[in-house]
Amino acid sequence: MNLSEVMESTNTCRFYQKKPVCDQDIAVTLEAARFSPSGGNRQPVSFVVIKDSDMKKQMQALYLPFWETYVQAIDEGMVRLGSKDKKIVASADYFARHLAEIPVFIVVCAQLADCHATDTDLDRLSVVGGASIYPAVQNVLLRARSIGLGTALTTLLCHVEPQIKELLNIPEDISTAAMITMGWPSKKFPKKLLRRPLSEIAWAEKYGTPLGTGTIIEK
């Protein structure tokens, strides 16, 4: 697979085979994270890999209450989805209720002292620190896809960071940033993801000014 094929077909996998994932394949995906960019090359990201069944059940028990609250917010119109397809919520609900059955959890950790956020004084949510964290996560997702592994990225367990840190023995000065689930998918990967066209997300010189796309064909 070339890079474009990998990027265009790396979906959120919510249905997995029970087939285990070997340590070598997990290591291959995490190796890709090492080569992601980070501010000052401080490399603040680390990972905890969980395959133990009892541990995963404990994490699912922590996950479900927040998922149920999220679903309720969707039903009440407080959370907006990017698609009106009800199958998305149904598949995500299946994922949540079968979470502990997924072969591998990978908790993404970060040394926040090494994430230099330049936007903390603005009157909005700070996002810049994530620039030193989430590129590493994306590298893992893409590398997993390239060898046929399915993944899903969730941040719901960050709600209960103290409990997760205690469960996984994560040091006090390390924060949790996300969790990746990983396994062999039980459904085929999509050939190409459905996304907004380039004309809706890219501007020339000033926001809102159409970007010339040349020969790019939007689908």
RAKAWO-V975573 format. One record per pair of residues at least 24 apart in sequence whose ideal C-beta (glycine too) atoms are under 10 Angstrom apart, sorted by the first residue. I is the first residue (numbers start at 1). J is the second residue. If there is no record, write none. Layout:
<<I	J> <I	J>>
This chain:
<<1	145> <1	146> <1	147> <1	148> <1	189> <2	146> <3	142> <3	146> <4	192> <5	145> <5	146> <5	189> <5	191> <5	192> <6	141> <6	142> <6	143> <6	144> <6	145> <6	146> <6	189> <7	138> <7	141> <7	142> <7	145> <7	192> <7	193> <8	145> <8	189> <8	190> <8	191> <8	192> <8	193> <8	195> <8	219> <9	145> <9	188> <9	189> <9	190> <9	191> <9	192> <9	193> <10	138> <10	141> <10	142> <10	143> <10	144> <10	145> <10	146> <10	150> <10	151> <10	189> <10	190> <10	193> <11	141> <11	145> <11	150> <11	151> <11	152> <11	185> <11	187> <11	189> <11	190> <11	192> <11	193> <11	194> <12	88> <12	91> <12	92> <12	95> <12	141> <12	150> <12	151> <12	152> <12	153> <12	154> <12	181> <12	193> <13	91> <13	95> <13	102> <13	141> <13	144> <13	145> <13	149> <13	150> <13	151> <13	152> <13	181> <13	182> <13	183> <13	184> <13	185> <13	186> <13	187> <13	189> <14	88> <14	90> <14	91> <14	92> <14	93> <14	94> <14	95> <14	96> <14	98> <14	99> <14	102> <14	150> <14	152> <14	181> <14	185> <14	186> <14	187> <15	91> <15	94> <15	95> <15	98> <15	102> <15	150> <15	152> <15	183> <15	185> <15	186> <15	187> <16	95> <16	98> <16	101> <16	102> <16	103> <16	104> <16	149> <16	150> <16	151> <16	152> <16	181> <16	182> <16	183> <16	184> <16	185> <16	186> <16	187> <17	102> <17	103> <17	150> <17	183> <17	184> <17	185> <17	186> <17	187> <18	101> <18	102> <18	103> <18	183> <18	184> <18	186> <19	103> <19	183> <19	184> <19	186> <20	51> <20	103> <20	104> <20	183> <20	184> <21	49> <21	51> <21	102> <21	103> <21	104> <21	144> <21	149> <21	182> <21	183> <21	184> <22	103> <23	49> <23	51> <23	104> <25	104> <25	143> <25	144> <25	147> <25	148> <25	149> <25	182> <25	184> <26	51> <26	103> <26	104> <26	106> <26	140> <26	144> <26	149> <26	182> <28	140> <28	143> <28	144> <28	146> <28	147> <28	149> <29	104> <29	106> <29	139> <29	140> <29	141> <29	142> <29	143> <29	144> <29	145> <29	146> <29	147> <29	149> <29	151> <29	180> <29	182> <30	106> <30	136> <30	139> <30	140> <30	143> <30	144> <30	180> <31	139> <31	140> <31	143> <32	136> <32	138> <32	139> <32	140> <32	141> <32	142> <32	143> <32	144> <32	146> <33	106> <33	108> <33	135> <33	136> <33	137> <33	138> <33	139> <33	140> <33	141> <33	143> <34	136> <34	139> <35	135> <35	136> <35	139> <35	143> <36	132> <36	133> <36	134> <36	135> <36	136> <36	137> <36	138> <36	139> <36	140> <37	131> <37	132> <37	135> <37	136> <37	139> <38	110> <38	114> <38	115> <38	116> <38	131> <38	132> <38	133> <38	135> <38	136> <39	114> <39	115> <39	116> <39	117> <39	118> <39	128> <39	129> <39	131> <39	132> <40	114> <40	115> <40	116> <40	132> <41	114> <41	132> <42	111> <42	113> <42	114> <42	115> <42	116> <42	132> <43	111> <43	114> <43	132> <43	136> <44	109> <44	110> <44	111> <44	112> <44	113> <44	114> <44	115> <44	116> <44	129> <44	132> <44	133> <44	136> <44	174> <44	175> <44	177> <45	108> <45	109> <45	110> <45	111> <45	114> <45	115> <45	132> <45	133> <45	134> <45	135> <45	136> <45	137> <45	139> <45	140> <45	177> <46	107> <46	108> <46	109> <46	110> <46	111> <46	136> <46	170> <46	171> <46	174> <47	106> <47	107> <47	108> <47	109> <47	136> <47	137> <47	140> <47	180> <48	105> <48	106> <48	107> <48	108> <48	109> <48	164> <48	165> <48	167> <48	168> <48	169> <48	170> <48	174> <48	176> <48	179> <49	104> <49	105> <49	106> <49	107> <49	180> <49	182> <50	104> <50	105> <50	106> <50	107> <50	167> <50	168> <50	179> <51	102> <51	103> <51	104> <51	105> <51	106> <51	182> <52	105> <53	100> <53	101> <54	100> <55	100> <55	105> <55	167> <55	168> <56	99> <56	100> <56	101> <56	102> <56	103> <56	104> <56	105> <56	181> <57	99> <57	100> <57	101> <58	100> <58	163> <58	164> <58	167> <59	99> <59	100> <59	105> <59	107> <59	157> <59	160> <59	163> <59	164> <59	167> <59	168> <59	179> <60	96> <60	97> <60	98> <60	99> <60	100> <60	101> <60	102> <60	105> <60	157> <61	99> <61	100> <61	163> <62	156> <62	157> <62	159> <62	160> <62	163> <62	164> <62	167> <63	95> <63	96> <63	97> <63	99> <63	100> <63	154> <63	156> <63	157> <63	159> <63	160> <63	164> <63	179> <64	96> <64	97> <64	99> <64	156> <65	156> <65	159> <65	160> <66	96> <66	154> <66	155> <66	156> <66	157> <66	158> <66	159> <66	160> <67	92> <67	93> <67	95> <67	96> <67	97> <67	99> <67	154> <67	156> <68	93> <68	96> <68	97> <69	156> <69	159> <70	96> <70	156> <71	96> <82	194> <82	195> <82	196> <83	194> <85	194> <91	187> <92	152> <92	154> <95	152> <95	154> <95	181> <96	154> <96	156> <99	152> <99	154> <99	157> <99	179> <99	181> <101	183> <102	150> <102	151> <102	152> <102	181> <102	182> <102	183> <103	149> <103	181> <103	182> <103	183> <103	184> <104	144> <104	149> <104	151> <104	180> <104	181> <104	182> <104	183> <105	154> <105	157> <105	168> <105	179> <105	180> <105	181> <105	182> <105	183> <106	137> <106	140> <106	144> <106	151> <106	153> <106	178> <106	179> <106	180> <106	181> <106	182> <107	157> <107	158> <107	164> <107	165> <107	167> <107	168> <107	170> <107	176> <107	177> <107	178> <107	179> <107	180> <108	133> <108	134> <108	136> <108	137> <108	140> <108	153> <108	155> <108	158> <108	175> <108	176> <108	177> <108	178> <108	179> <108	180> <109	133> <109	164> <109	165> <109	168> <109	170> <109	171> <109	174> <109	175> <109	176> <109	177> <109	178> <110	134> <110	136> <110	174> <110	175> <110	176> <110	177> <110	178> <111	171> <111	173> <111	174> <111	175> <112	173> <112	174> <112	175> <112	177> <113	173> <113	174> <113	175> <115	175> <115	177> <129	175> <129	177> <130	177> <130	178> <133	175> <133	177> <133	178> <134	177> <134	178> <136	177> <137	177> <137	178> <137	179> <137	180> <140	180> <140	182> <141	180> <141	182> <144	180> <144	182> <144	183> <145	185> <145	189> <148	184> <148	185> <148	189> <149	182> <149	183> <149	184> <149	185> <150	181> <150	182> <150	183> <150	184> <150	185> <150	186> <150	187> <150	189> <151	180> <151	181> <151	182> <151	183> <151	185> <152	179> <152	180> <152	181> <152	182> <152	183> <153	178> <153	179> <153	180> <153	181> <154	178> <154	179> <154	180> <154	181> <155	179> <192	219> <194	219> <195	219>>
